[in-house]
Amino acid sequence: KQIKDLNADIYIVVAFGQILPKDILEEPIYGSWNIHASLLPRWRGAAPIHWSLIEGDKETGVSIMAMEESLDSGPILSERVLGISLDDNKDHIEQSLCKIACKLLIDSLDTIKNNKDNISRVLTRQSERPKRPTYAKMIDKEMLFIDLNQSAIKIHRLVKGLYPNAYIFIKNKRVKILNSIPLLKELKNELNEEYHNYLEIYDYKQYKTRQIIEVINNKGIIVKTRDTAILIIEAQVEGKSKVTADKIVAQLKLKKLDII
């Protein structure tokens, strides 16, 4: 009743976790529209930014779609693409998409107004897209714990996609991992030159999984993963401030070659 009493010309929905009923969606004369943080039909649902990073997507974007009485399935009016780099985290992408969405919405309102009597001619049904639908389920608390027995790239993607909440336990202390670099030779072209050295100087195969290979002053710690290693750059022990990860060695009384 409160919504209908507004007598609005158009409804714009963003980051709203409920499916609105048909009588609400059909109320405004210019329709109901959703701003969604993915390139639909990929990553319909609650956490598209998280999952685009966790799954290693090379790009994401913003879609503006006409709303239907189902989950992010409506036809698309407009979209903009945003590339994802190895160093992007959930907050970086969220802020960039917010800026894109603001501009895209203004442009889209003109399109909606100018095509009011035949809006379908400027819409693209998601079934016409080459991508199959995927669903971005909500992030639950259990997902935030990172198993260091995984591959370096998988750990890195979790750190970035779950930022700033991904964590491990060291000596029964919760330690958030806030920034990392996967030390994989095949990613050399994507890494800053300052990290190239770390791809070559260690024989990672001789170390045990979760072992501290090196403590680098004011930079971080190199930890063995299932396949190679990961450089943990920034971390935060529960109850303390975030620091470069080498500082947690002193905070938790660790040393080189310890298993964490």
N, C-alpha and C positions, 0 to 999 in steps of 0.2 A: 504494500500500500504506500509506503514512504517513497519507493522508487517511482511508482506510477503518479503519485501526487506532484512530482517534479515537472511532469509534462515535458520531458526533454525531447529535443529533436533527434538525438543520437546517443547511443551508449558506447563507451569505450571501456574495455576491461583489460586489466593487466595483473598478472600474478595473483589471481583469485582462485582459490582452491575448491570451488563448488561448480557443479553443472547447473546453469540457470534454466528454469522451465521455459517452455516454448512461448507461453503468453507474455512473459517478460521480454524475451528476445524480439518478439514481433511488435512490441509496443511503440518504439520511436519511428518516425516517418523515414528517417535515413538509416535505420537498421541498427544492429548491435555488432560490434567489432572487437576483436581481440588482438592485442599486441603480444606476440609469443617469441621467446628468445631461442629460436632455432630455425633451421631451414626445413620447413615441413615438407613431407610427412616424417622426417627423421626427428626423433626425440619429442614426440607428443608427451604431455604429462607434466609432472610436478617439478622436476629438477633437470631441465635440459642443459643448462650450463655445466653443472657438475658432470653429467654423463658424456658430454662432448669431449671434455678433458680426460676423464677416466678411460674412455675408449680410444683416445689418441686421434681424434678427428683433426684434419688439417684446416678445416674451416667451419664456421658456424654463421650465425646471422640473426636477423629479425624478420619475422613474417607478420603481416597484418592480414587477418582472415575474417570473413563473415562467420558469425557464430551460429552453430547448430546445437541441438540438444544432445550433444555427445562430446567426447573428450578430444578437443583440438583437431577436429576432423573437417572443419568447414573449408570452403573454397578460398583460395588465396587472392588477395587484391594486389599486394606488393611485397617486395622483400629486398633486403640488402645483405651482402655477404661480408663477413669479417674473417680474415685469416687468423689462424692460431699458431703461435710460435712455441718452441720448446720451453721458453721461460715464462709463458703466460700462466697465471693462476686464476682461480674462480673470481676473485675480486677484480682483477685486471679486465677480464672478459666482461663481467657484469657492468662495470663502469663504461666500457667502450660501447656495449650494446645499448645502454641507456641513452647515450648521446645520439647514436644512430637512430634509435626509436623515436626520439623527439622530433628530429627533422623528417623522418619518414612519415610520421603521423600527420604533420602539417600538410605535406604534399598529398597524402592519401585523402585527407578531408576534402580537398578541392576535387579530386577524382570522384569521390562519393557524391558530392553535391552536383557535379556536372553530369553524372550518369544516373541520377535518382530514378528515372522512369525505365531504365533498362540496365540495371547494375550487373546483370549476369554476363553481359558482353565484355566486361573488363575483369572478370573473375576466371581463375584457373582451378579446376577441381583437382584435389590432391591425387586422385586416381590416375590423372594424366601425367603425373610426375614419374620419372624413371626409378626413383628411390622407393623402396618398400617402407611401410610405416614401422617405426621402432618406438619404444615407450620408455620414458625416463621416470622410473619409479622413485618414490620419496627416499631420501637418504636417512637410514636409521642409525642409531647409536652404535650398533654392532659393526657397521661398515667402517667406522672411524679408526678402528684398531688396524695397524699395518703389520703384516707378517713379513719380516725381513728375509724369509726364505724364498720369496718370489724373485722374479727377474728385476734387474735394475730399472728397466723402462716402465714396468708395471708399478713398482714402488713410486717412481717419480710421478707418474700420471695420477696416482692416488693422492700424493702430497699436493699436487696442483689442483686437482678436482675437488678435494675435500677441504681446501684451505679455508680458514686457518685451524682446522680441528683434527687433522690426522695425527695419530700418536702411536708411540711404542711404550713399553714398560722397560725400565732399566733399574735394577735393584729395588723393585716394587714401587718405583716412582713413575708417574705418568710424564712422558716427555713428548711434547708436540714437535713434529718436524714441519718447519715452516718454509724451507727452501732447500732445493737439492739439484744435483746435476747427475744424470746417468752416465757412467763412464763406459761408453760403447764406441768402438772405433767407427762403426757405420754411421754414427751421428756426428762425426767430426765437423762436417760442413755446417752443422746447425749450432755448434758450440762456439762460444767466444774463445779467442786464441789463448787466453790465460789458462784455459782448462786442457789444452791440447797435450801438454806435458804429461798430465796424469793418465792419459790413454796409453802411454808407452813405457813409463819407468817402473811399473810393477808387474810381476807375473802373478796375476790374481788367482790362478788355479792352485797355487801352493797354500792358500789361506783357507780357513774354515768359514762357512757361512756365518754371518753376524759378527765376524771378528774385526776389531779395529785395526786397519792396516797402517794408517798414518794419522797423526795429529798435526795439522798445519796451522801455525800460529796466525791468528786473526782471520782465518779463512774457513776452517771447518774440520771435519773428520772424514776419512775415507773408510767405508765399511763394506766388507765382502757380502755380496748377494748370491743368489743361486747361480747366476751365470758369470758376472764380472764383479763390479763394485759400484757403489753410489757415493758421491761426495755430498754429505749433509752439510749445508752451508749455514743455515739458521735453525735454532731450536729453542725450546722453552721448557724448563723443568717446572713441574707444578709448584706454585707458590713463589716463583721467581720471574724475573723479567726475561724477555727474549734476548738472545745473545748469538754471536757467531758460535757455531757448534763446538769449536775447540774448547770453549769456556766450560761446557758441561762436563768435560773430562775432569776438571778440578772440582766442580760442584759435586760430582757424584763419586769422586775418588777412583776414577778409572785410569787406565794407562794403555799404551800401545800393546796390541795383541790380545787384549781382553775380549771376551765374547759378551755381547750385549743382547 
